[in-house]
């Protein structure tokens, strides 16, 4: 017989005064006992990454581990956030590409006149796009969309930056190496965004989420092998960039 999983809200407990790990622990245990939940059936606990939650000594997890009323359990925190952290660019060359893109986007959008003029230029060139997408570190999912949009309108951006005599920004878009790295980042962040969306939503149980992470790790190995062989099957933006710049050279 197939097991059915149900997601529901068990209860809401007030935290009066402090919100330390000890306070959360007492509120959680009180809620479980109040609702007649068998503490020994606890399998895992998923929290955010705050010290009051994950601390092994004074955090919620630490108090639960020290309490003999609870069995041994798995502790997880911020599955999506961990994936987000993995997306942070640590490679020097790739990080410089992201920084350059942000500077270009900010130059166009931060000034009202520049913004209007660039939108008019896109219209004049009958571009498929009407604007750039603003980038924000808070909403990191925007990164992939920003990179893809810049990659798709880089010719219009070159014209605009040339008119504005912004040689310090124009030099990036005139570099084939930079544009190939830009295309690669657009593709890989698209894959990361797809994974992130799979981790969101209701009725997602922990084994499913961890399976998605494991599958993505396996995909990364596949991607690396394909790229070493110049196979861009899963990197359409990079494939287009490679074709364009190979033809031009």
C-alpha positions in Angstrom: 0.0 0.0 0.0 1.4 3.4 -1.0 2.1 5.8 1.8 0.4 9.2 1.6 2.1 12.3 2.8 0.1 15.2 4.2 1.3 18.8 4.7 -0.6 20.8 7.2 -0.2 23.4 9.9 0.0 21.8 13.4 -0.2 24.9 15.4 1.1 28.4 16.1 2.9 29.1 19.4 3.7 32.6 20.6 7.3 33.6 21.7 7.0 36.2 24.3 10.1 38.2 25.3 13.2 36.5 23.8 13.4 34.3 20.8 16.4 32.2 21.7 16.9 28.6 20.7 15.8 27.6 24.2 12.5 29.5 23.8 11.8 28.0 20.4 12.6 24.5 21.8 10.1 24.8 24.7 7.4 26.2 22.4 7.9 23.4 19.9 7.8 20.7 22.4 4.8 22.2 24.1 3.0 22.3 20.8 3.8 18.6 20.0 2.7 17.4 23.4 -0.5 19.6 23.2 -1.4 17.9 19.9 -0.6 14.4 21.1 2.3 13.9 18.7 4.5 10.9 19.5 7.9 12.6 20.0 9.7 9.3 19.2 8.4 9.4 15.6 10.5 12.5 14.8 12.5 11.8 11.7 14.0 15.2 10.7 13.9 18.9 11.5 14.2 21.6 8.9 14.9 25.1 9.9 16.3 28.4 8.6 20.0 29.0 9.1 19.8 31.4 12.1 22.2 30.6 15.0 19.1 30.3 17.3 17.9 27.5 15.1 21.0 25.5 14.0 23.3 26.0 17.0 24.5 22.7 18.4 24.8 24.0 21.9 22.2 26.8 22.5 20.2 26.5 19.3 16.9 24.7 18.8 18.7 21.7 17.2 21.1 21.5 20.1 18.3 21.4 22.6 16.4 18.8 20.7 19.5 16.6 20.4 20.1 16.9 24.2 16.5 16.0 25.0 16.2 12.2 25.5 12.4 12.4 24.7 13.4 12.8 21.1 15.1 10.0 19.0 18.1 10.5 16.7 17.0 12.6 13.8 18.4 14.4 10.7 18.7 18.2 10.8 18.5 20.3 7.7 18.4 24.0 7.1 17.7 26.3 4.2 17.9 23.8 1.3 17.1 26.5 -1.2 19.5 28.9 0.5 22.3 26.4 0.4 21.7 26.0 -3.4 21.7 29.8 -3.6 25.0 30.1 -1.8 26.5 27.5 -4.3 25.5 29.8 -7.1 27.7 32.7 -5.8 30.5 33.3 -8.2 33.9 32.6 -6.7 35.8 32.1 -9.9 37.8 35.3 -10.4 37.1 35.7 -14.2 33.4 34.8 -13.9 33.0 37.1 -11.0 34.5 40.0 -13.0 31.9 39.3 -15.7 29.0 39.6 -13.3 30.4 42.8 -11.8 30.9 44.3 -15.3 27.3 43.4 -16.3 25.9 45.0 -13.1 27.9 48.2 -13.9 26.5 48.3 -17.4 22.9 47.7 -16.3 23.3 50.3 -13.5 24.7 52.8 -16.0 21.7 52.4 -18.3 18.9 52.2 -15.6 20.2 54.4 -12.8 20.0 57.5 -14.9 16.4 58.4 -16.1 17.7 60.0 -19.3 20.0 57.1 -20.1 17.1 54.7 -19.5 14.7 56.5 -21.8 17.3 56.8 -24.5 18.3 53.2 -24.4 14.6 52.0 -24.5 14.2 54.3 -27.6 17.3 52.7 -29.2 15.9 49.2 -28.6 12.7 50.3 -30.3 14.5 51.9 -33.2 16.5 48.7 -33.8 13.3 46.7 -33.6 14.7 44.6 -30.8 12.8 41.7 -29.4 13.2 43.3 -26.0 12.1 46.7 -24.7 14.3 47.1 -21.7 17.0 45.8 -19.4 16.2 43.9 -16.2 17.5 45.4 -13.0 19.8 43.3 -10.9 19.5 42.9 -7.2 21.5 40.7 -4.8 18.5 40.3 -2.6 16.5 38.5 -5.3 19.4 36.5 -6.7 17.1 34.7 -9.1 17.2 37.8 -11.2 20.8 37.2 -11.9 20.1 34.7 -14.7 17.5 36.9 -16.3 19.8 39.9 -16.2 22.6 38.0 -17.8 20.4 36.5 -20.5 18.9 39.9 -21.4 22.3 41.6 -21.6 23.6 38.7 -23.7 20.7 39.2 -26.1 21.0 42.9 -26.5 24.7 43.3 -26.3 24.9 44.7 -29.9 22.4 47.5 -28.9 24.4 48.1 -25.7 27.6 48.5 -27.7 26.0 51.2 -29.9 24.6 52.9 -26.8 27.8 52.9 -24.8 29.7 54.0 -27.9 27.4 57.0 -28.2 27.8 57.8 -24.5 31.6 57.4 -24.8 31.7 54.9 -22.0 34.8 53.1 -23.2 35.5 51.6 -19.8 32.2 49.6 -20.1 32.3 49.2 -23.9 35.6 47.4 -23.8 33.9 44.4 -22.1 31.2 44.0 -24.8 33.9 44.2 -27.5 35.8 41.2 -26.1 34.9 37.8 -27.5 36.2 36.2 -24.4 34.0 38.3 -22.2 30.9 37.6 -24.3 31.5 33.8 -24.2 31.9 34.0 -20.4 28.7 36.1 -20.3 26.9 33.5 -22.3 28.1 30.7 -20.1 27.0 32.5 -17.0 23.6 33.1 -18.6 23.2 29.3 -19.2 24.5 28.0 -15.9 22.3 30.5 -13.9 19.3 29.4 -16.0 20.0 25.8 -14.8 20.3 27.0 -11.2 17.0 29.0 -11.5 15.3 25.9 -12.8 16.6 23.9 -9.8 15.5 26.6 -7.4 11.9 26.6 -8.8 11.8 22.8 -8.3 12.7 23.2 -4.7 9.8 25.7 -4.0 6.1 25.2 -3.5 3.8 23.2 -1.4 3.7 19.4 -0.9 7.5 19.1 -1.3 8.9 16.5 1.1 12.5 16.4 2.1 13.5 13.2 0.2 12.2 14.8 -3.0 14.1 18.0 -2.4 17.4 16.1 -1.6 16.9 14.0 -4.7 16.6 17.1 -6.9 19.9 18.3 -5.4 21.6 15.0 -6.1 20.3 14.9 -9.7 21.6 18.4 -10.2 25.0 17.5 -8.9 25.1 14.6 -11.4 24.1 17.0 -14.2 27.0 19.3 -13.3 29.4 16.4 -13.9 27.7 15.7 -17.3 27.9 19.4 -18.2 31.6 19.6 -17.3 32.3 16.6 -19.5 30.4 18.0 -22.4 32.0 21.4 -22.2 35.5 19.8 -22.2 34.5 18.2 -25.6 33.0 21.6 -26.9 29.5 20.1 -26.7 27.1 22.9 -26.0 23.9 20.9 -26.0 22.8 22.2 -22.6 24.3 25.7 -23.1 22.4 27.3 -25.9 23.6 30.9 -25.2 27.2 29.7 -25.2 26.6 27.8 -28.4 25.4 30.9 -30.1 28.2 33.0 -28.8 30.8 30.4 -29.8 29.4 30.3 -33.4 29.3 34.1 -33.7 32.8 34.7 -32.5 34.4 31.8 -34.3 32.8 33.0 -37.5 34.0 36.6 -37.0 37.6 35.5 -36.2 
